[in-house]
Amino acid sequence: MKWAAGIFVLAAPGAWVWGATPGAQLPQGAGGGSRAADIQTAGNRTISGFVISGVNGEALADAGVTLSDAGDGKKAAETATDGEGRFLFANVADGRYTLRASHRGFVTAGYEEHGGFSTAIVTGGGLDTTGLRFTLEAQAAIYGTVTEDSGDPVPQARVSLYHRVGGLGRMERAGMALADAMGHFELHHLTAGSYYLCASGEPWYRAIGVTAPEEQGGAAGEKPRSPLDVAYRLTCYPDTTDPNAAEAVEVSAGDRVAANLTLHPVPAVHISVEIPNPTGQQHGGIAPPIFFQDVFGDRDLVQAGPSFISESQGSDGNSVTTLEISGVAPGEYDVEVRPQPGAPSLFTTMDATTDHASLDLSSIPPEAEVSGKISMAGGGSLPNELSMMLMPVQGEGQGFAQVFSDGSFTFHGVRPGTYSVLLNSGGPTNRSFLFAAQLSASGGRVEGRELEVGSDAVVLNVVAAEASVTVRGFAKSNGKPTPGVFVVLVPEGASAGREALKADQTDSDGSFNLLHVLPGAYSLVAVEEGWTLDWGQPGAMARYLAKGERVNVAADAKQINLKEPVEVQSK
């Protein structure tokens, strides 16, 4: 089954049916009957089992269980477990179904879910779908206190939680908490895994305001600073200002893990930002710059202090507005500033490791504009609600642009770099899966489905096609179809693009369905517990490819049924 998603509202429609659950291996001491939901179909299959705690193996009563069609995701029925953890869905038609279960204090999950993938239940002749053992893991939490060197708490410290996305090799933000008045924080509802914590904040006692140059009797910086003119560096667990040196907090199911952080006050830097103001307008309309720092590839907002604004005359006779920003710890930052109301934002990086760093916006080259048109291969009509994304090949974040009815689009302020060109089409009831089949550009360089952008404007032409190919097959081990195995379709060629990589987990009958596969040459591999690998990273699956199966997907293909099962390899 594909990526698990969604949280279901629990109810118990249908009639309650009491009776033995065929084939169920009940927890010790269990007996009695099971609650059942009739899904009102013409089928005669049964899906039944029991929900248990992954902590102690005990049955979970009143756990909500939802049955949905694996093809379109539509909910077929829902029920709740009885006092002995049993559930039963009767009158089920032949097909593929997803199961999800939830219970207070436990992580809502799909059946045999691992790394975002789950096993679908396939009903039909000769297939036993009774007595399923559905394990839920208890929710975990990380708690602690944010203090500074003195031992005093840091009220309202912002604690950000990160974890590595299974298989994709990237870090993403998994939560955020604000410390209370005593510096205490807690992050709830966590799954088991490795987490990283980083904290930032503002010293409550920090000297407020910036002394104006004329009040200092001369140039800025001549008057000695207050010893309370300080700021905190971002600090990651256990005690480092370099996120790359952070250590993971290991969390098991049901754990409450303590992780304290200490922020270190350092003399703050003052950053002067010069903004050309040829119209001489009042400086009240100018927004202060926004500072960000890189944390695991994500942009983390820096809490800067108040700013002092002054006006002067430049060498060209035009007015210049100068903002002096306070309360920033020394470091390297990304800066976003809107020089005039309604004008596009400017982006740059700056070294603010020494006091009175200066940034002249007139020296920042404008970022590139990427515009162009999208057309359908074969001359067909574009779908409604089409949008386009530029996803950085390195780092995180993405830009979105609406595609208009004539196929035109425009991205403003695109930073230099290499981007995957992705398409998102259709609404909830009219969704199609398009990909950039061909790219051509002036002002930028194209390789495969990737676009390299410099400082010049780019005109990009995209030929879109529908990714409608399904690759189906079975995974086997010791000659038998094997459920719950990780399967991945690895594209050949480094420029195939992220969307060419497809993965699945085999269903209860050992089958897999890889949907919306792009044309190209692939190697198909099945790996036991492969979801724990960095399968989305180049070269991570290289050791498994020799025993994999080669799959060629033609542009005009619709469905590929593999003749031979793929052999399951050990991790």
C-alpha positions as CSV (number, residue, x, y, z in Angstrom):
1,M,0.0,0.0,0.0
2,K,1.1,3.6,-0.7
3,W,1.9,6.3,1.8
4,A,-0.4,6.2,4.7
5,A,-2.3,9.5,5.4
6,G,-5.2,10.9,7.3
7,I,-6.8,10.6,10.7
8,F,-10.3,9.1,10.8
9,V,-13.3,10.2,12.9
10,L,-14.5,7.2,14.7
11,A,-18.0,5.8,14.7
12,A,-19.6,2.4,14.5
13,P,-22.1,2.2,11.7
14,G,-23.8,-1.0,10.8
15,A,-25.1,-3.7,13.0
16,W,-23.2,-5.1,15.9
17,V,-22.6,-8.8,15.3
18,W,-21.4,-11.1,18.0
19,G,-19.7,-14.4,17.3
20,A,-16.4,-16.2,17.0
21,T,-13.6,-14.6,14.9
22,P,-12.4,-17.3,12.4
23,G,-8.7,-18.1,12.6
24,A,-8.0,-15.5,15.3
25,Q,-5.0,-16.1,17.6
26,L,-6.4,-14.3,20.7
27,P,-4.3,-12.8,23.5
28,Q,-4.0,-15.0,26.5
29,G,-7.3,-15.0,28.4
30,A,-9.3,-13.5,25.6
31,G,-12.7,-14.9,24.7
32,G,-16.2,-14.0,23.8
33,G,-17.1,-12.2,20.6
34,S,-16.2,-9.4,18.3
35,R,-17.9,-6.2,17.1
36,A,-18.5,-6.3,13.4
37,A,-19.5,-3.7,10.7
38,D,-21.5,-4.8,7.6
39,I,-20.2,-2.7,4.7
40,Q,-23.4,-3.4,2.7
41,T,-21.8,-4.8,-0.4
42,A,-22.6,-7.9,-2.5
43,G,-19.4,-9.7,-1.3
44,N,-19.1,-12.6,1.0
45,R,-15.6,-12.1,2.3
46,T,-14.6,-11.3,5.9
47,I,-11.8,-9.2,7.3
48,S,-11.3,-9.7,11.0
49,G,-8.7,-9.6,13.7
50,F,-7.8,-7.8,16.9
51,V,-5.9,-4.6,17.9
52,I,-3.2,-5.0,20.5
53,S,-0.7,-2.7,22.3
54,G,2.8,-2.8,21.0
55,V,4.0,-2.1,24.6
56,N,2.7,-5.2,26.4
57,G,0.6,-7.1,23.8
58,E,-2.6,-6.5,25.6
59,A,-5.9,-6.2,23.7
60,L,-7.1,-2.6,23.1
61,A,-10.8,-2.2,23.6
62,D,-12.8,0.5,21.8
63,A,-10.0,1.0,19.3
64,G,-11.4,2.6,16.1
65,V,-10.8,0.6,12.9
66,T,-11.5,1.9,9.4
67,L,-11.7,0.0,6.2
68,S,-11.2,1.9,2.9
69,D,-10.8,1.0,-0.7
70,A,-7.1,0.9,-1.6
71,G,-7.7,2.2,-5.1
72,D,-9.7,5.4,-4.5
73,G,-9.3,5.8,-0.8
74,K,-13.0,5.9,-0.2
75,K,-14.1,4.7,3.3
76,A,-16.1,1.5,3.1
77,A,-16.9,1.0,6.8
78,E,-15.7,1.7,10.3
79,T,-16.1,0.0,13.6
80,A,-14.7,-0.3,17.1
81,T,-13.1,-3.2,18.9
82,D,-14.9,-5.1,21.6
83,G,-13.7,-5.6,25.1
84,E,-11.1,-8.1,23.9
85,G,-9.8,-6.0,21.1
86,R,-11.6,-7.8,18.3
87,F,-13.0,-6.3,15.1
88,L,-14.8,-7.8,12.1
89,F,-16.0,-6.5,8.7
90,A,-18.5,-8.8,7.1
91,N,-19.9,-9.0,3.5
92,V,-16.7,-7.6,2.0
93,A,-16.4,-7.8,-1.8
94,D,-13.2,-9.1,-3.5
95,G,-10.7,-6.3,-3.7
96,R,-7.9,-4.4,-2.0
97,Y,-8.5,-2.6,1.2
98,T,-6.6,-0.4,3.7
99,L,-7.0,-0.8,7.4
100,R,-6.3,2.0,9.9
101,A,-6.7,1.9,13.6
102,S,-6.6,4.5,16.4
103,H,-6.8,4.5,20.2
104,R,-6.2,7.2,22.8
105,G,-2.6,7.3,23.8
106,F,-1.4,5.3,20.7
107,V,-0.1,6.4,17.3
108,T,-2.8,6.1,14.6
109,A,-1.4,3.8,11.9
110,G,-2.2,1.6,8.9
111,Y,-1.9,-2.2,9.1
112,E,1.8,-3.2,9.5
113,E,2.8,0.4,8.8
114,H,6.5,1.1,8.5
115,G,8.2,4.3,7.3
116,G,4.9,5.6,5.9
117,F,4.0,2.5,4.0
118,S,1.4,-0.1,5.1
119,T,0.1,-3.5,3.9
120,A,-3.2,-3.6,2.1
121,I,-5.6,-6.5,2.7
122,V,-6.5,-8.4,-0.4
123,T,-9.7,-10.4,-0.4
124,G,-10.6,-13.2,-2.8
125,G,-10.8,-16.9,-3.3
126,G,-8.2,-18.9,-1.3
127,L,-7.0,-15.8,0.7
128,D,-7.4,-15.9,4.5
129,T,-8.1,-12.3,5.8
130,T,-9.2,-13.3,9.3
131,G,-7.3,-13.2,12.6
132,L,-5.2,-10.2,11.6
133,R,-2.9,-9.0,14.4
134,F,-3.0,-5.2,14.3
135,T,-0.4,-3.7,16.6
136,L,-0.5,0.0,17.7
137,E,2.5,1.7,19.2
138,A,2.1,3.9,22.2
139,Q,2.7,7.6,21.7
140,A,6.0,9.0,23.0
141,A,7.1,12.5,24.3
142,I,10.2,14.5,24.7
143,Y,10.3,17.0,27.6
144,G,12.9,19.2,29.2
145,T,13.9,22.7,30.3
146,V,15.6,25.5,28.5
147,T,18.0,27.5,30.7
148,E,20.9,29.8,30.1
149,D,24.5,29.6,31.5
150,S,23.4,31.1,34.8
151,G,20.8,28.4,35.3
152,D,17.9,30.8,35.0
153,P,15.0,29.6,32.8
154,V,14.5,31.1,29.3
155,P,10.8,31.9,29.1
156,Q,9.1,31.6,25.7
157,A,12.1,29.8,24.2
158,R,11.2,28.3,20.9
159,V,12.1,24.6,20.7
160,S,12.0,23.0,17.2
161,L,11.9,19.3,16.7
162,Y,13.3,17.6,13.6
163,H,13.5,14.0,12.4
164,R,14.9,12.3,9.3
165,V,12.3,11.2,6.8
166,G,12.6,7.5,6.3
167,G,14.2,6.6,3.0
168,L,14.4,10.1,1.6
169,G,17.5,11.1,3.6
170,R,16.3,14.6,4.4
171,M,15.5,16.2,7.7
172,E,12.1,17.8,8.3
173,R,10.5,19.8,11.1
174,A,8.4,17.4,13.2
175,G,7.0,19.9,15.8
176,M,7.5,23.0,17.8
177,A,6.9,24.0,21.4
178,L,7.2,27.3,23.4
179,A,8.7,27.0,26.8
180,D,6.7,28.3,29.7
181,A,7.7,30.9,32.3
182,M,10.0,28.4,34.0
183,G,11.6,27.2,30.7
184,H,9.7,23.9,30.6
185,F,8.6,22.3,27.4
186,E,7.1,19.1,26.2
187,L,6.5,17.7,22.7
188,H,3.7,15.1,22.5
189,H,2.3,12.4,20.2
190,L,5.6,11.2,18.8
191,T,6.3,8.0,17.1
192,A,9.4,6.0,17.9
193,G,12.6,7.2,16.1
194,S,15.6,9.6,16.2
195,Y,14.9,13.2,16.8
196,Y,16.9,16.4,16.9
197,L,16.1,19.4,19.1
198,C,17.2,23.1,18.6
199,A,16.2,26.0,20.7
200,S,16.3,29.8,20.3
201,G,15.0,32.7,22.3
202,E,15.5,36.2,23.6
203,P,17.1,37.2,26.9
204,W,14.3,38.8,28.9
205,Y,16.8,41.2,30.5
206,R,18.3,42.3,27.1
207,A,18.9,46.0,26.7
208,I,16.0,47.4,24.7
209,G,16.5,49.7,21.8
210,V,19.5,51.0,19.8
211,T,21.2,54.3,20.7
212,A,21.0,56.7,17.8
213,P,24.3,57.9,16.3
214,E,23.5,61.6,17.2
215,E,22.9,60.5,20.8
216,Q,26.3,58.8,20.9
217,G,28.1,62.1,20.0
218,G,29.6,60.6,16.8
219,A,29.6,57.6,14.6
220,A,27.7,54.5,15.6
221,G,29.5,52.2,17.9
222,E,31.7,54.9,19.6
223,K,29.7,54.8,22.8
224,P,30.4,51.6,24.9
225,R,27.6,49.0,24.8
226,S,25.5,48.0,27.7
227,P,26.7,44.6,29.1
228,L,23.1,43.6,28.7
229,D,23.1,44.1,24.9
230,V,23.2,40.3,24.3
231,A,21.5,37.6,22.2
232,Y,21.3,33.8,22.3
233,R,22.8,31.7,19.6
234,L,20.6,28.9,18.3
235,T,21.6,25.8,20.3
236,C,21.0,22.2,19.4
237,Y,21.0,19.2,21.7
238,P,23.0,18.4,23.6
239,D,25.0,21.7,23.5
240,T,26.2,22.9,20.1
241,T,25.6,25.9,17.9
242,D,26.3,23.9,14.8
243,P,23.2,21.8,13.8
244,N,25.5,19.4,11.9
245,A,27.1,18.5,15.2
246,A,23.8,17.8,17.0
247,E,23.2,14.4,18.6
248,A,19.9,12.5,18.1
249,V,17.5,11.9,21.0
250,E,16.5,8.3,20.6
251,V,12.8,7.7,21.4
252,S,11.1,4.3,21.8
253,A,7.3,3.7,21.7
254,G,5.7,5.0,24.9
255,D,8.8,6.7,26.2
256,R,9.0,10.1,27.9
257,V,12.5,11.2,27.2
258,A,14.2,14.1,29.0
259,A,16.4,16.5,26.9
260,N,17.5,19.8,28.4
261,L,19.0,22.6,26.5
262,T,21.2,25.5,27.5
263,L,21.3,28.8,25.6
264,H,24.5,30.9,25.8
265,P,24.2,34.8,25.8
266,V,26.8,36.5,23.7
267,P,27.3,40.2,22.8
268,A,24.8,41.0,20.1
269,V,25.8,42.4,16.7
270,H,24.2,45.4,15.2
271,I,23.4,45.1,11.4
272,S,23.0,48.2,9.3
273,V,20.9,47.9,6.2
274,E,20.9,50.7,3.6
275,I,17.8,51.0,1.5
276,P,17.8,53.4,-1.5
277,N,14.8,55.7,-1.2
278,P,14.9,57.9,-4.3
279,T,11.3,59.1,-3.8
280,G,12.1,60.4,-0.3
281,Q,9.0,58.7,1.1
282,Q,8.5,58.4,4.8
283,H,10.5,55.5,6.2
284,G,7.5,54.2,8.2
285,G,6.4,52.2,5.1
286,I,9.6,50.1,5.1
287,A,9.5,46.7,6.6
288,P,12.5,45.6,8.7
289,P,14.6,42.8,7.1
290,I,13.8,39.2,8.1
291,F,16.8,37.0,9.1
292,F,16.9,33.3,8.7
293,Q,19.5,30.7,9.5
294,D,19.9,27.2,8.0
295,V,18.9,24.4,10.3
296,F,19.0,20.9,8.7
297,G,18.3,22.4,5.3
298,D,15.3,24.3,6.7
299,R,15.1,28.1,7.1
300,D,14.6,29.0,10.8
301,L,13.4,32.5,11.7
302,V,15.9,34.5,13.8
303,Q,14.3,36.6,16.6
304,A,15.9,40.0,16.0
305,G,15.5,43.0,18.3
306,P,14.1,46.5,17.5
307,S,15.5,48.7,14.8
308,F,16.6,52.3,14.6
309,I,15.8,54.1,11.3
310,S,17.7,57.1,10.0
311,E,17.7,59.1,6.8
312,S,20.7,60.4,4.9
313,Q,21.8,61.5,1.5
314,G,23.8,59.3,-0.8
315,S,26.6,60.3,-3.2
316,D,24.1,60.5,-6.0
317,G,22.0,63.0,-4.1
318,N,19.1,60.5,-3.5
319,S,17.7,59.8,0.0
320,V,19.0,56.7,1.7
321,T,17.1,55.0,4.6
322,T,19.3,53.1,7.1
323,L,17.9,50.5,9.4
324,E,20.1,49.4,12.3
325,I,18.9,46.0,13.6
326,S,19.8,44.9,17.1
327,G,19.6,41.7,19.1
328,V,21.1,39.3,16.6
329,A,23.8,36.8,17.7
330,P,26.9,36.7,15.5
331,G,26.6,34.3,12.5
332,E,25.8,33.9,8.9
333,Y,22.2,34.6,7.8
334,D,19.9,34.6,4.9
335,V,18.1,37.9,4.6
336,E,14.8,38.8,3.1
337,V,13.8,42.4,2.7
338,R,11.1,44.3,0.8
339,P,12.8,47.6,0.0
340,Q,9.5,49.4,-1.0
341,P,5.8,48.6,-0.3
342,G,4.5,46.3,-3.0
343,A,8.0,45.7,-4.5
344,P,9.3,42.1,-4.8
345,S,11.4,40.9,-1.9
346,L,15.2,40.7,-2.2
347,F,17.1,37.7,-0.9
348,T,20.8,37.5,0.0
349,T,23.2,36.0,2.5
350,M,25.4,38.0,4.8
351,D,28.3,37.4,7.2
352,A,27.3,39.1,10.6
353,T,30.1,37.5,12.6
354,T,31.5,40.9,13.6
355,D,29.7,43.9,15.0
356,H,28.3,46.6,12.8
357,A,27.9,44.4,9.7
358,S,26.5,46.3,6.8
359,L,24.2,45.4,4.0
360,D,23.7,47.6,1.0
361,L,20.6,46.5,-0.9
362,S,21.6,48.3,-4.0
363,S,24.5,45.8,-4.4
364,I,22.1,42.8,-4.4
365,P,21.5,41.5,-7.9
366,P,17.8,40.8,-8.5
367,E,16.9,37.1,-8.5
368,A,15.9,35.4,-11.6
369,E,12.4,35.3,-13.0
370,V,11.4,31.9,-14.5
371,S,8.4,32.1,-16.9
372,G,7.1,30.2,-19.8
373,K,4.4,27.9,-21.1
374,I,3.2,24.3,-20.6
375,S,1.6,22.3,-23.3
376,M,0.3,18.7,-23.4
377,A,2.1,16.0,-25.4
378,G,0.0,15.2,-28.4
379,G,-1.8,18.6,-28.3
380,G,-4.4,17.7,-25.7
381,S,-6.0,20.2,-23.3
382,L,-4.4,21.1,-20.0
383,P,-6.3,19.9,-16.9
384,N,-8.0,22.4,-14.6
385,E,-6.3,23.6,-11.4
386,L,-2.8,23.0,-12.7
387,S,0.2,24.3,-10.8
388,M,3.9,24.0,-11.2
389,M,6.7,23.6,-8.6
390,L,10.4,24.2,-8.6
391,M,11.9,21.8,-6.0
392,P,15.6,22.4,-5.1
393,V,17.7,19.4,-5.8
394,Q,19.9,20.3,-2.8
395,G,18.2,21.7,0.3
396,E,14.5,22.1,1.1
397,G,11.7,24.4,0.2
398,Q,9.9,24.9,-3.1
399,G,8.3,27.6,-5.2
400,F,4.8,27.4,-6.6
401,A,3.2,29.0,-9.6
402,Q,-0.3,28.9,-11.0
403,V,-0.6,27.7,-14.5
404,F,-3.2,29.7,-16.4
405,S,-5.6,28.5,-19.0
406,D,-3.3,29.3,-21.8
407,G,-0.5,27.3,-20.2
408,S,1.5,30.4,-19.0
409,F,3.3,30.6,-15.6
410,T,5.7,32.9,-13.8
411,F,8.1,32.4,-10.8
412,H,9.5,35.5,-9.2
413,G,12.6,35.7,-7.2
414,V,14.2,32.3,-8.0
415,R,17.6,31.8,-6.4
416,P,20.5,30.4,-8.4
417,G,20.5,26.6,-8.2
418,T,19.2,23.4,-9.8
419,Y,15.6,22.5,-9.5
420,S,13.3,19.6,-10.3
421,V,10.3,20.7,-12.4
422,L,7.2,19.1,-10.8
423,L,3.5,19.4,-11.8
424,N,0.4,19.2,-9.6
425,S,-2.8,18.8,-11.4
426,G,-6.5,18.5,-10.7
427,G,-8.7,19.0,-7.7
428,P,-10.0,16.4,-5.2
429,T,-12.6,15.0,-7.6
430,N,-10.7,15.5,-10.9
431,R,-7.0,14.6,-10.3
432,S,-4.6,13.6,-12.9
433,F,-0.9,12.9,-12.6
434,L,1.3,14.8,-14.9
435,F,5.1,15.0,-15.3
436,A,7.4,17.2,-17.3
437,A,8.2,14.9,-20.3
438,Q,10.3,17.5,-22.1
439,L,12.0,20.7,-21.0
440,S,13.7,23.4,-23.1
441,A,14.9,26.8,-21.9
442,S,16.7,30.0,-22.8
443,G,18.6,31.7,-20.0
444,G,19.0,28.4,-18.1
445,R,20.4,24.9,-18.6
446,V,18.2,21.8,-18.8
447,E,19.3,18.3,-18.0
448,G,16.5,15.6,-18.0
449,R,13.7,17.0,-15.9
450,E,16.0,19.4,-14.0
451,L,16.5,23.2,-14.6
452,E,19.6,25.0,-13.6
453,V,19.0,28.7,-12.9
454,G,21.6,31.5,-12.6
455,S,21.0,35.2,-12.4
456,D,19.5,35.6,-15.9
457,A,15.8,35.5,-16.6
458,V,14.7,32.1,-17.8
459,V,12.1,31.3,-20.4
460,L,11.1,27.6,-19.9
461,N,8.9,25.5,-22.2
462,V,7.4,22.3,-20.7
463,V,5.8,19.5,-22.5
464,A,3.6,17.6,-20.0
465,A,2.4,14.0,-20.2
466,E,0.3,11.9,-18.0
467,A,2.0,9.4,-15.7
468,S,-0.6,6.6,-16.1
469,V,1.5,3.4,-16.0
470,T,1.0,0.8,-13.3
471,V,3.6,-1.8,-12.6
472,R,2.2,-4.9,-10.8
473,G,3.8,-8.0,-9.5
474,F,4.6,-10.2,-6.5
475,A,7.5,-10.5,-4.1
476,K,8.5,-14.0,-3.0
477,S,10.7,-15.5,-0.4
478,N,11.5,-19.2,-0.3
479,G,9.2,-19.7,-3.2
480,K,6.1,-18.2,-1.6
481,P,4.5,-14.7,-2.0
482,T,5.6,-12.6,0.9
483,P,3.5,-9.8,2.5
484,G,4.9,-6.7,4.2
485,V,8.0,-6.4,2.1
486,F,9.5,-3.1,0.8
487,V,9.6,-2.8,-3.0
488,V,11.3,0.1,-4.8
489,L,11.6,0.9,-8.5
490,V,15.0,2.6,-9.0
491,P,15.3,4.7,-12.2
492,E,18.5,4.4,-14.3
493,G,20.2,7.7,-14.8
494,A,20.9,10.5,-12.3
495,S,18.7,13.0,-14.1
496,A,15.5,10.9,-14.0
497,G,14.1,13.2,-11.3
498,R,12.6,12.6,-7.8
499,E,9.2,11.7,-9.1
500,A,10.5,8.8,-11.1
501,L,11.4,6.9,-7.9
502,K,8.4,4.7,-6.8
503,A,8.1,2.5,-3.7
504,D,5.5,0.3,-2.1
505,Q,5.0,-2.4,0.6
506,T,3.6,-5.7,-0.5
507,D,0.0,-6.5,0.4
508,S,-1.4,-9.4,2.3
509,D,-1.1,-11.7,-0.8
510,G,2.5,-10.6,-1.5
511,S,1.4,-8.4,-4.4
512,F,2.5,-4.8,-5.1
513,N,1.1,-2.0,-7.2
514,L,3.4,0.8,-8.3
515,L,1.2,3.6,-9.6
516,H,1.9,6.6,-11.9
517,V,5.2,5.3,-13.1
518,L,7.1,7.5,-15.5
519,P,8.5,6.2,-18.8
520,G,12.1,5.0,-18.6
521,A,14.4,2.1,-17.6
522,Y,14.3,0.8,-14.0
523,S,15.6,-1.9,-11.7
524,L,13.0,-3.4,-9.3
525,V,14.2,-4.7,-6.0
526,A,12.4,-6.1,-2.9
527,V,14.2,-5.8,0.4
528,E,13.2,-7.1,3.8
529,E,12.7,-4.1,6.1
530,G,14.0,-1.9,3.3
531,W,12.0,1.1,4.6
532,T,14.8,1.6,7.1
533,L,17.3,2.3,4.3
534,D,18.0,5.7,2.7
535,W,16.3,4.3,-0.4
536,G,15.7,7.7,-1.9
537,Q,19.3,8.7,-2.0
538,P,21.5,8.1,-5.1
539,G,23.5,4.9,-4.8
540,A,21.8,3.7,-1.6
541,M,20.2,0.7,-3.3
542,A,23.2,-0.1,-5.5
543,R,24.1,-3.3,-3.7
544,Y,20.6,-4.8,-4.4
545,L,20.4,-3.9,-8.1
546,A,22.3,-7.0,-9.3
547,K,19.6,-9.3,-8.0
548,G,16.8,-7.0,-9.0
549,E,14.6,-7.2,-12.1
550,R,15.0,-4.9,-15.0
551,V,11.8,-3.1,-16.0
552,N,11.3,-1.0,-19.2
553,V,8.3,1.4,-19.2
554,A,7.4,2.6,-22.7
555,A,5.7,6.0,-23.1
556,D,2.5,4.4,-24.5
557,A,2.3,1.7,-21.8
558,K,-0.7,1.6,-19.4
559,Q,-0.1,-1.5,-17.2
560,I,2.8,-3.8,-16.8
561,N,2.2,-7.2,-15.1
562,L,5.5,-8.8,-14.3
563,K,5.7,-12.4,-15.3
564,E,8.0,-13.5,-12.6
565,P,8.0,-12.6,-8.9
566,V,10.9,-10.5,-7.6
567,E,13.1,-12.3,-5.0
568,V,13.1,-10.7,-1.6
569,Q,16.7,-9.8,-0.4
570,S,17.9,-9.4,3.1
571,K,18.8,-5.9,4.3
